[in-house]
Amino acid sequence: MSEALLYSFRRCPYAMRARLALRYSGVAVRIVEVSLKAKPAEMLALSPKGTVPVLSVQGRVLEESLDIMQWALAQHDPDDWALKGNPAVLALIAENDQAFKHQLNRYKYAERYPGQPMEHYRAEGEVFLQKLEDLLASREYLLADHLSLADVALAPFVRQFAHVDREWFAATPYRRLQAWLQRFLESPLFVAVMAKS
């Protein structure tokens, strides 16, 4: 297989989850760190929309993080992150990527959305946090007894939500979610994909 090329931005949650899946699956990939203020012409030629991540591999271009993750798992999924195609995985990711991401943006950048106070947007996002807390009631991961695509796809966004006000998040009753996020942040996989090259 020819080397895959990933255009990425270290702190972007979509790029994070693409890098996590590629590393987990063992795909040989060259990562190009992109400056969002000066996007490389080569990336824009592959993907005119100009957002990361963008994966170029075997003559194909994948422009959505979830597509990249699923492609990586199709190459090699030794620990069954895909949970044998369980539809709950993609349903939970869709809820994260649509409703929760919308709420996260408003909470994180509340000054851009003066229609409501920051706490209003945070409370909207908390509905999803509570759902995740409930999913963790009987196991350490969201949908299985081991890490799955759902955990890896959601964790970068929960991390972002938690980091808007770390003291607030630490004081919340979402104890299982806090522990889940901490395990993820301390995992060798996450540490490896976040290392500055």
C-alpha positions as CSV (number, residue, x, y, z in Angstrom):
1,M,0.0,0.0,0.0
2,S,1.3,3.4,-0.9
3,E,1.8,5.8,2.1
4,A,-1.3,7.6,3.2
5,L,-1.1,11.4,3.6
6,L,-3.1,13.2,6.3
7,Y,-3.5,16.9,6.5
8,S,-4.2,17.6,10.2
9,F,-4.4,20.3,12.8
10,R,-3.2,19.1,16.2
11,R,-5.9,20.6,18.4
12,C,-8.9,20.1,16.0
13,P,-11.2,17.4,17.5
14,Y,-12.1,16.0,14.1
15,A,-8.4,15.7,13.2
16,M,-7.6,14.2,16.6
17,R,-10.1,11.3,16.1
18,A,-8.8,10.7,12.6
19,R,-5.3,10.4,13.9
20,L,-6.4,8.1,16.7
21,A,-8.1,5.7,14.3
22,L,-5.2,5.7,11.8
23,R,-2.6,5.0,14.6
24,Y,-4.8,2.3,16.2
25,S,-5.2,0.5,12.9
26,G,-1.5,0.7,12.1
27,V,-1.8,2.5,8.8
28,A,1.4,4.0,7.7
29,V,0.6,7.7,7.4
30,R,2.6,10.9,6.9
31,I,0.9,13.7,8.8
32,V,1.2,17.3,7.6
33,E,0.4,19.8,10.3
34,V,-1.6,22.6,8.7
35,S,-1.6,26.2,9.7
36,L,-5.3,27.2,9.5
37,K,-4.2,30.7,8.5
38,A,-2.0,29.5,5.6
39,K,-3.5,26.2,4.3
40,P,-1.2,24.4,1.8
41,A,-2.2,24.6,-1.8
42,E,-1.7,20.8,-2.1
43,M,-4.4,20.3,0.5
44,L,-6.8,22.8,-1.1
45,A,-6.3,21.0,-4.5
46,L,-7.4,17.8,-2.9
47,S,-10.2,19.3,-0.8
48,P,-11.4,22.8,-1.8
49,K,-13.5,23.2,1.3
50,G,-10.3,23.7,3.2
51,T,-11.0,22.0,6.5
52,V,-9.0,19.3,8.3
53,P,-8.7,16.4,8.4
54,V,-8.1,15.4,4.8
55,L,-6.7,11.9,4.0
56,S,-5.2,11.1,0.6
57,V,-4.6,7.4,0.1
58,Q,-4.5,5.0,-2.9
59,G,-5.8,7.8,-5.2
60,R,-8.8,8.5,-2.9
61,V,-9.5,11.6,-0.9
62,L,-11.5,11.3,2.3
63,E,-12.6,14.7,3.7
64,E,-14.7,13.7,6.8
65,S,-13.1,12.5,10.0
66,L,-15.7,9.7,10.4
67,D,-15.0,8.4,6.9
68,I,-11.3,8.4,7.7
69,M,-11.9,6.5,10.9
70,Q,-14.1,3.9,9.2
71,W,-11.6,3.5,6.4
72,A,-8.8,2.9,8.9
73,L,-10.9,0.3,10.8
74,A,-11.6,-1.4,7.5
75,Q,-7.8,-1.9,7.1
76,H,-7.3,-3.3,10.5
77,D,-9.5,-3.4,13.6
78,P,-7.8,-5.7,16.1
79,D,-9.9,-4.8,19.1
80,D,-13.3,-4.6,17.3
81,W,-13.7,-0.8,17.7
82,A,-16.5,-1.1,15.1
83,L,-18.4,-3.4,17.5
84,K,-19.3,-5.7,14.6
85,G,-21.2,-2.9,12.9
86,N,-23.5,-2.2,15.9
87,P,-25.8,0.7,14.7
88,A,-25.7,2.3,18.2
89,V,-22.1,3.4,17.4
90,L,-23.0,5.6,14.4
91,A,-26.2,6.8,16.1
92,L,-24.2,8.1,19.1
93,I,-21.6,9.7,16.9
94,A,-24.3,11.4,14.9
95,E,-25.8,12.9,18.0
96,N,-22.4,14.1,19.1
97,D,-21.5,15.6,15.7
98,Q,-24.9,17.3,15.2
99,A,-26.6,18.4,18.4
100,F,-23.8,18.3,20.9
101,K,-21.2,20.0,18.6
102,H,-23.8,22.8,18.0
103,Q,-24.2,23.3,21.7
104,L,-20.4,23.0,22.3
105,N,-19.7,25.8,19.8
106,R,-22.2,28.1,21.5
107,Y,-20.9,27.3,25.0
108,K,-17.3,27.7,24.0
109,Y,-17.8,30.9,22.0
110,A,-20.8,32.3,23.9
111,E,-19.7,35.9,23.2
112,R,-20.6,35.2,19.5
113,Y,-24.1,34.1,20.5
114,P,-25.3,36.9,22.8
115,G,-28.9,35.7,22.6
116,Q,-28.4,33.6,25.7
117,P,-25.9,33.5,28.6
118,M,-23.1,31.0,28.5
119,E,-24.8,28.9,31.2
120,H,-27.8,28.4,28.9
121,Y,-25.6,26.8,26.2
122,R,-23.8,24.8,28.8
123,A,-27.0,23.4,30.2
124,E,-28.1,22.4,26.7
125,G,-24.8,20.5,26.3
126,E,-25.2,18.9,29.7
127,V,-28.2,16.8,28.4
128,F,-25.7,14.9,26.2
129,L,-23.2,14.7,29.1
130,Q,-25.9,13.1,31.3
131,K,-26.7,10.6,28.5
132,L,-23.0,9.6,28.4
133,E,-22.9,9.4,32.2
134,D,-25.8,7.0,32.1
135,L,-24.2,4.9,29.4
136,L,-21.2,4.5,31.7
137,A,-23.3,3.2,34.6
138,S,-22.6,-0.4,34.0
139,R,-19.2,-0.4,32.2
140,E,-16.1,1.7,31.7
141,Y,-16.7,2.6,28.1
142,L,-19.8,3.9,26.3
143,L,-21.1,1.0,24.3
144,A,-18.9,-2.0,25.2
145,D,-16.5,-3.3,27.8
146,H,-13.6,-1.9,25.8
147,L,-12.7,1.2,23.8
148,S,-14.8,1.5,20.7
149,L,-15.2,3.9,17.7
150,A,-17.9,5.7,19.7
151,D,-15.5,6.5,22.6
152,V,-12.7,7.7,20.3
153,A,-15.0,9.8,18.1
154,L,-16.7,11.5,21.1
155,A,-13.8,12.0,23.6
156,P,-12.1,14.9,21.7
157,F,-15.4,16.9,21.9
158,V,-16.2,16.0,25.5
159,R,-12.6,17.1,26.3
160,Q,-13.2,20.5,24.6
161,F,-16.5,20.9,26.5
162,A,-14.7,20.1,29.8
163,H,-11.9,22.5,29.1
164,V,-14.1,25.5,28.6
165,D,-14.4,25.7,32.4
166,R,-12.3,23.0,34.0
167,E,-13.3,23.9,37.6
168,W,-17.0,23.7,36.7
169,F,-16.5,20.3,35.0
170,A,-14.5,18.9,37.9
171,A,-17.4,19.9,40.3
172,T,-20.1,18.3,38.2
173,P,-21.8,15.1,39.3
174,Y,-20.6,13.4,36.1
175,R,-18.1,11.2,38.0
176,R,-18.1,8.3,35.6
177,L,-17.8,10.6,32.6
178,Q,-14.9,12.4,34.3
179,A,-13.1,9.1,34.9
180,W,-13.8,8.0,31.3
181,L,-12.3,11.2,29.9
182,Q,-9.3,11.0,32.2
183,R,-8.6,7.4,31.1
184,F,-8.8,8.6,27.5
185,L,-6.5,11.6,28.0
186,E,-3.9,9.4,29.8
187,S,-4.1,6.6,27.3
188,P,-0.9,5.9,25.3
189,L,-2.8,6.2,22.1
190,F,-4.0,9.7,22.9
191,V,-0.7,10.8,24.3
192,A,1.0,9.5,21.1
193,V,-1.3,11.4,18.6
194,M,-1.0,14.6,20.6
195,A,2.8,14.6,20.8
196,K,4.3,17.7,19.0
197,S,6.5,16.5,16.2
